[in-house]
Structure formats: structure tokens, C-alpha cells
Amino acid sequence: MRNLRLMLVDDNPVTELETVFLELQPVPYDENEFDPSLGTWAQHLKLWSDGLFPANDPDLVLVDCRFEEDNKYAPTSPNLNGFDPRGLMHGAIFVSRLFGRDRFHPFGFSVYSMDASAFHQDPYAQTFMGFLLAMRDSTLAPGEKGTIRGARARELAQVCGDVLAQTVKQTPATAWGPALEMYRQRLLEVADLQAIVVEGQSFLQLTDTLQRQDLEALNTGVGLTWRRFNGETDTVDARSLFADHLEGDKWTEETTKVALPWLERLLVLGDYLAEAVDYSRTIIVEGKEPEESSIIRGRDIHGKKLTRFFHACLGVIGWYENRVRADISLTSSAIILELGLSDKQINRYFKPLLSLPWGRVVDKLDEGLRDGVWPLPGQWELHTVLKDWCKRVRGEDCQLAGPWER
């Protein structure tokens, strides 16, 4: 379980935040050097040219509009001396990189400054502020009007200038709250799109803890877990998700009043991966026919009905059981026939996704078993179900490791 990572774009950064539940992420300056922020033009160029971007992308980015100590690298015009808007440029470039790398990665950002009004009419400041505002607007619901969205082209420079003029007397302390609010909104959206799958048990545990107002448990740490499209799981402390609503870093009844409605809006498909293991157990261990075993309602991460996925899981587990436990290796058709399925049923899953019939899938699985590596790229759900089967049903480790585990 972790806290959310926060990165600063600031040439005069703070070194501590007002909460212990956000991790201030250092930024590489050189191969073995780190700064508390992205603070200079030369440093930013080095991140790109030498590939020094942090291995783990930040969850939150705070952008200081006004740089004051970067003039030795590429000085600004004399009339902007001491009022350098370069922070907006750094922020626009860095945040757009996050969008480009993974459009469905939940993250939040916000812009602050003690005084951005001094350059609110500067064309470059307006230009880069426009990029940041447009990226923020892109996370709004379709049809919802934003700062840039809905404005006429001729109004854009004035709109950006007005926002800059109002950006005064702000510090990281006033900025991480809005960034965290944006992060929570993005998390709702990517869950709705099923770009992440919220793990049902962690959701139920957190909801139950909130409903019971178990403040002791909440202040000890309760996490929310989700799986990303690549199969990796992430667990974030609820105190980090709602750090802006804690009092003295403590969870209170007021925090719960914010957290519970947010959780109620979060799409949770249920842990259908665990359900797939239980479904397969009723057929392989208990001897029931597939039509006698119920399949929960819902859709998988590809948006398809779970029937096809459950049949695919049953086929893969049946193959694994035959190859690991039986004396005679069955053909692909014999494996599913023994399970009570048909080639047509199981191909409804594999052909659209992998463009492979079940027979070729079995060939690939056989090759993977010889190498000890899961051979179906992108099919992390099937691999997760197989691993869970080995652990929960057979009490042993799976003989196929995911490529991301090696």
C-alpha cells in the first residue's frame, strides 16, 4: 500500500508538504543526483535527452507559474526580469507527456503562483497556460463547459490572461488539494471506461469500514486496490486519496462524508476474476456441467459479456490441469470436450481478441509451458485466473510466469 506521488515544477520548491500522506517525488538532475523539483530548463532538457524521467510517473503535478532563478540558462526579456513565466512551459510539456504515455492513467495537476498577474498579458504565458487549461478541460465529461472548452477562438488569449491575473497568493499548500480533487475525478472516469478494474474485496472492505465509522482502522490504513490494463495492481491508502479532507492528518467523520459518496460513484465490476476460479472449480473439481454452473452478470475489461471469458478461463485451466497432472496430453478439442464445452463456445473469446482458434492457443500455451513464460500477450486476466487457481485450489505456484514478473 502506498501514498500518491506528487511532483513539483518549481524553481524554489518546498521540501515538505502539509500532509505525510502525499509522497514528494524527487526529480533526477543527473544520473545519481536528485532535486526536490523540476526547477530549471537545463534539467528538463536532461530528462528528455538522457531518459532520466522517474521510473514511476507521478500521480499529482503542481506547476508554479512564475520562475525567478532560471535566467542563467536562457534569459527572458528585460521587461520580464523576475517575472519569468517559464514554469508554465515546463508544466505544459511534462503534463502532456503524462497524457501521451497513458491517456487513462488517473492523475491530477494544478497551477499556482504567488503572483502571475505580472505577466498575464505576456503571449508566451497565455500560450502555455492555454495548453494546461485545455488538458484540464479534456478530463471533463462530454458536453460540460470548461475554461477553454466552449470559448471562441478569438477569446482564448483573453481567457488565459484572466486566469493568470487571478493566480495570486498561492503556494503548493493551496495547489495540492485541487490536484487531488482532479485525481479522484479522473479515477472515477477511467474506472467507468474500464481502463482500470477496481478490486471488489478492497472496495467492500473500505466501504464497510467507512459505514461502520471505524476511525481506528482508517487511521491505521485501509487501501483501495485496482488492476490496470497491463495486469499490474496498485493499492493506495485511503488517507492519501482524501488527504485534503483530513484534519491534522487524521481521518474524521467529515472525511467519511466526502469519501462515501465518491465510492458510491465508483464503478466496481466485482472481482470477476475470483468468480471465474470458483466457476471453474465447480466443473473441474465438483464435476458439474457448464450449463449447471452460474456465471455472474457483468462485462470483462474488453466490454464483453462474462460468459465468453469464463469459458476461456475454464479452457485454459483445463489445459493446465491436463498438462501438469495427467499422464496423457489431450488434444485441444478433447480438453474442452471433457469439460463440456465446444470449440465454437471457446472460440467466441479467443478469435476476436487474438485472431487465433483454440487449437493454436493450445499450441502457444504448450510452448509457454516449456519455457515457463505466459505466452498470450495482453491476456493478463487469464493469467491472473490461472495463478489464482493454482494458489487457491491446488495450493501451489503456477508454472507459468508473466513476462512482467521476470
C-alpha positions in Angstrom: 0.0 0.0 0.0 1.4 3.4 -1.0 0.7 7.1 -0.9 0.1 9.1 -4.0 3.3 10.6 -5.6 3.4 14.4 -6.1 5.9 16.2 -8.3 6.7 19.9 -8.2 7.5 22.1 -11.2 9.1 24.9 -9.2 12.5 26.6 -9.2 12.2 27.5 -5.5 10.4 24.4 -4.1 9.3 23.4 -0.6 10.9 20.3 0.7 7.9 19.2 2.9 4.2 19.1 2.3 1.4 19.8 4.8 0.5 16.1 4.9 2.5 12.9 5.4 0.1 11.1 3.1 1.4 12.5 -0.2 4.9 11.5 -1.2 7.0 14.4 -2.6 8.7 12.8 -5.6 12.3 13.8 -6.2 13.3 14.6 -9.8 16.5 13.3 -11.4 19.0 16.0 -12.2 21.8 13.8 -13.3 22.5 10.1 -13.2 23.0 10.0 -9.4 21.6 13.4 -8.4 18.1 14.4 -7.4 16.3 17.7 -6.9 13.1 18.2 -4.9 11.5 19.6 -8.1 11.8 20.2 -11.8 13.4 23.6 -11.4 15.5 24.5 -14.5 15.4 24.5 -18.2 18.7 22.6 -18.4 17.4 20.0 -16.0 14.2 19.4 -18.1 16.3 19.0 -21.3 18.4 16.5 -19.5 15.3 14.4 -18.5 14.5 14.1 -22.2 17.9 13.8 -23.7 19.2 11.2 -21.2 16.0 9.4 -20.5 16.0 10.4 -16.8 12.3 10.6 -16.2 11.3 8.9 -12.9 10.6 5.2 -13.3 7.2 5.7 -11.6 5.1 8.5 -13.1 3.7 11.0 -10.5 0.0 10.9 -9.6 -0.1 14.7 -8.9 1.8 17.5 -10.6 1.9 21.1 -9.2 3.1 23.8 -11.6 4.5 27.1 -10.3 3.7 29.7 -12.9 6.5 32.0 -12.0 10.2 31.1 -12.2 12.7 33.5 -10.7 16.0 31.7 -10.7 16.4 30.2 -14.2 17.7 33.2 -16.1 21.3 31.9 -16.3 20.2 29.2 -18.8 18.1 31.2 -21.3 17.3 34.7 -20.0 13.9 36.2 -20.6 13.4 39.7 -22.0 14.4 42.5 -19.6 10.7 43.6 -19.0 10.0 40.2 -17.5 13.0 40.1 -15.2 12.0 38.4 -12.0 8.6 37.5 -13.6 9.6 34.6 -15.7 6.6 32.5 -16.8 8.7 29.6 -17.8 7.1 27.3 -15.2 4.0 27.2 -17.5 6.2 25.9 -20.3 7.7 23.2 -18.2 4.3 22.2 -16.8 2.6 22.0 -20.2 5.4 19.8 -21.6 5.6 17.5 -18.7 1.8 17.1 -18.2 1.3 16.5 -21.9 3.9 13.7 -21.7 1.8 12.0 -19.0 -1.3 12.3 -21.2 0.6 10.9 -24.2 2.1 7.9 -22.3 -1.2 6.7 -20.9 -4.4 8.6 -21.6 -6.2 6.5 -19.0 -3.7 6.8 -16.1 -5.5 8.7 -13.4 -3.5 11.8 -12.4 -4.2 15.4 -11.4 -2.4 18.7 -11.7 -2.9 22.3 -10.8 -1.2 25.7 -11.3 -0.2 28.1 -8.6 1.8 31.3 -8.1 2.4 34.0 -5.5 1.8 36.4 -8.4 1.2 35.5 -12.0 -0.7 38.7 -12.7 2.6 40.5 -13.7 2.7 38.5 -17.0 -1.0 37.9 -17.6 -0.7 39.7 -20.9 2.5 38.0 -22.0 1.9 36.0 -25.2 4.0 33.0 -24.1 2.5 32.9 -20.7 -1.0 32.9 -22.3 0.1 30.2 -24.8 1.3 27.7 -22.3 -1.4 28.4 -19.8 -3.8 27.6 -22.7 -2.3 24.2 -23.1 -2.6 23.4 -19.4 -6.2 24.6 -19.3 -7.1 22.7 -22.4 -5.7 19.5 -20.9 -7.6 20.0 -17.7 -10.8 20.6 -19.7 -10.2 17.4 -21.6 -10.9 15.5 -18.4 -14.4 17.0 -18.1 -17.5 15.0 -19.0 -18.6 15.3 -22.7 -20.7 18.4 -23.2 -19.5 20.0 -19.9 -18.2 23.5 -20.4 -14.7 24.3 -19.2 -12.3 27.3 -19.3 -11.1 26.6 -22.8 -13.9 24.3 -24.0 -16.8 26.4 -25.2 -14.7 29.6 -25.6 -14.4 31.2 -29.1 -11.0 31.2 -30.8 -10.7 35.0 -30.6 -11.4 34.8 -26.8 -8.8 32.3 -25.9 -5.9 34.7 -25.2 -8.0 36.9 -23.0 -9.4 33.8 -21.1 -5.9 32.5 -20.4 -4.8 36.0 -19.4 -7.7 36.4 -17.0 -6.9 33.1 -15.3 -3.3 34.2 -14.9 -4.4 37.5 -13.5 -6.3 35.7 -10.8 -3.5 33.3 -9.9 -2.0 35.2 -6.9 -1.1 34.5 -3.3 -0.9 30.7 -4.0 1.6 28.1 -2.8 1.9 24.3 -3.1 -0.2 24.2 0.1 -3.2 25.7 -1.8 -2.5 23.7 -5.0 -2.3 20.1 -4.0 -5.9 20.0 -2.9 -7.3 20.9 -6.3 -4.8 18.5 -8.0 -6.0 15.7 -5.7 -9.7 16.5 -6.5 -8.9 16.2 -10.2 -7.1 12.9 -9.5 -10.2 11.4 -7.8 -12.4 12.6 -10.7 -10.0 11.0 -13.2 -10.1 7.8 -11.2 -13.9 7.7 -11.5 -13.7 8.2 -15.2 -11.0 5.6 -16.0 -13.0 3.1 -13.9 -16.1 3.9 -15.9 -14.2 3.3 -19.1 -12.9 0.0 -17.6 -9.3 1.1 -18.2 -8.8 0.0 -14.6 -10.7 -2.6 -12.7 -11.3 -1.9 -9.1 -10.7 -5.0 -6.9 -14.0 -5.8 -5.3 -12.8 -7.0 -2.0 -10.8 -3.9 -1.2 -13.7 -1.8 -2.3 -16.1 -3.7 0.0 -13.6 -3.6 2.9 -13.1 0.2 2.6 -16.9 0.8 2.2 -17.6 -1.4 5.2 -15.0 0.4 7.3 -16.5 3.8 6.4 -20.1 2.6 7.0 -19.1 1.4 10.5 -17.1 4.7 11.1 -14.2 2.6 12.3 -11.8 5.6 12.7 -9.2 3.4 14.3 -8.9 1.2 11.3 -9.0 4.1 8.9 -6.2 5.9 10.8 -4.2 2.7 10.7 -4.5 2.4 7.0 -7.1 0.9 4.6 -6.3 0.7 0.9 -8.2 0.7 -2.4 -6.8 -1.7 -5.0 -7.3 -1.7 -8.7 -5.8 -3.6 -11.7 -4.5 -1.7 -14.7 -4.8 -2.9 -18.3 -1.3 -4.5 -18.1 -2.3 -6.7 -15.2 -0.3 -4.7 -12.6 -2.1 -4.0 -9.3 -2.0 -0.7 -7.4 -3.1 -0.2 -3.8 -3.4 3.4 -2.5 -4.0 4.3 1.2 -7.5 5.9 1.5 -5.8 8.6 3.7 -3.8 9.6 0.6 -6.8 9.6 -1.7 -8.6 12.0 0.7 -5.6 13.9 2.2 -7.2 17.2 1.5 -10.1 16.3 3.8 -8.1 15.0 6.8 -7.7 17.1 10.0 -4.2 17.1 11.2 -3.6 14.0 9.0 -6.4 12.2 10.9 -9.5 10.6 9.4 -12.6 12.1 10.8 -16.4 11.8 10.4 -16.2 14.7 8.0 -13.7 12.9 5.8 -16.2 9.9 5.6 -18.9 12.3 4.4 -16.8 13.1 1.4 -15.3 9.6 0.8 -18.5 7.5 0.9 -20.4 9.4 -1.9 -17.3 9.2 -4.0 -17.1 5.5 -3.5 -20.7 5.1 -4.4 -20.0 6.7 -7.8 -17.0 4.3 -8.4 -17.7 1.6 -10.9 -16.9 -1.8 -9.4 -17.5 -4.8 -11.6 -16.9 -7.2 -8.7 -13.9 -9.4 -8.6 -15.0 -11.5 -11.6 -11.5 -13.0 -11.8 -12.0 -14.7 -8.5 -15.5 -15.7 -9.6 -14.0 -17.3 -12.7 -11.9 -19.5 -10.5 -14.9 -20.6 -8.5 -16.9 -21.3 -11.6 -14.0 -23.5 -12.9 -13.8 -25.3 -9.6 -17.5 -26.4 -9.8 -16.8 -28.0 -13.1 -13.3 -29.5 -12.8 -13.4 -30.4 -9.1 -17.1 -30.9 -8.4 -18.0 -32.4 -11.8 -20.9 -30.2 -12.7 -21.7 -29.3 -16.3 -21.0 -25.8 -17.6 -24.7 -25.1 -18.0 -25.4 -26.1 -14.4 -22.8 -23.6 -13.1 -24.0 -20.0 -12.9 -22.0 -17.1 -14.4 -22.3 -13.7 -12.7 -23.7 -10.8 -14.8 -21.4 -8.1 -16.0 -18.7 -7.4 -18.5 -15.0 -8.0 -18.7 -12.3 -5.4 -19.3 -12.9 -5.6 -23.0 -16.6 -4.8 -22.5 -17.8 -8.3 -23.4 -20.2 -10.4 -21.5 -18.5 -12.6 -18.9 -19.8 -15.9 -20.4 -17.1 -16.0 -23.0 -14.4 -15.0 -20.6 -15.4 -17.7 -18.1 -15.4 -20.3 -20.8 -11.9 -19.2 -21.9 -10.7 -19.4 -18.2 -12.2 -22.9 -18.0 -10.4 -24.0 -21.2 -7.1 -22.6 -20.0 -7.4 -24.2 -16.6 -8.5 -27.5 -18.2 -5.4 -27.4 -20.4 -3.1 -26.6 -17.5 -4.6 -29.4 -15.4 -4.1 -31.9 -18.2 -0.6 -30.9 -18.9 0.6 -30.8 -15.3 -1.4 -33.6 -13.8 -2.4 -36.1 -16.5 -0.3 -38.9 -17.9 -1.6 -38.4 -21.5 -1.7 -35.0 -23.2 -5.1 -34.4 -24.8 -5.7 -32.6 -28.0 -7.2 -29.1 -27.8 -10.7 -30.4 -28.8 -10.5 -33.3 -26.3 -9.7 -30.9 -23.5 -12.8 -28.8 -23.9 -15.0 -31.8 -24.8 -14.0 -33.3 -21.4 -15.1 -30.0 -19.8 -18.5 -30.0 -21.6 -17.6 -27.1 -23.9 -17.4 -26.9 -27.7 -14.8 -25.3 -30.0 -17.4 -22.8 -31.1 -18.1 -21.7 -27.5 -14.4 -21.2 -26.6 -13.5 -19.6 -29.9 -16.0 -16.8 -29.3 -13.5 -15.4 -26.9 -10.1 -16.1 -28.5 -10.8 -15.4 -32.2 -11.9 -11.8 -31.8 -9.1 -10.9 -29.3 -6.1 -12.9 -30.6 -7.2 -13.9 -34.1 -6.4 -17.4 -33.1 -8.5 -20.5 -32.9 -8.5 -22.6 -29.8 -6.1 -25.2 -31.3 -3.4 -22.5 -32.0 -4.0 -21.1 -28.5 -3.2 -24.5 -27.0 -0.1 -24.8 -29.2 1.1 -21.4 -27.8 0.3 -22.5 -24.2 2.3 -25.7 -24.7 5.3 -23.6 -26.0 4.9 -21.3 -23.0 4.9 -24.1 -20.5 8.1 -25.5 -21.9 9.7 -22.0 -21.4 7.9 -21.2 -18.2 6.5 -17.9 -19.5 2.9 -17.0 -20.2 2.7 -16.9 -24.0 -0.5 -14.9 -24.6 0.5 -11.2 -24.6 -2.1 -8.8 -23.2 -4.2 -11.6 -21.7 -3.3 -10.8 -18.1 -6.8 -11.6 -16.8 -6.5 -15.2 -18.0 -3.1 -15.5 -16.4 -4.3 -14.0 -13.1 -7.1 -16.5 -13.0 -4.7 -19.4 -13.7 -2.3 -18.2 -10.9 -5.2 -17.8 -8.5 -6.4 -21.3 -9.4 -3.0 -22.8 -8.6 -2.8 -20.9 -5.3 -6.4 -21.3 -4.0 -7.4 -24.6 -5.5 -4.2 -26.6 -5.8 -2.1 -24.9 -3.1 0.9 -24.5 -5.4 2.7 -21.9 -7.6 1.8 -21.6 -11.2 4.4 -22.9 -13.6 3.9 -20.0 -16.0 5.3 -16.7 -15.0 4.0 -13.5 -16.6 6.5 -11.6 -18.8 6.1 -8.6 -16.5 7.2 -10.8 -13.5 10.6 -11.9 -14.9 
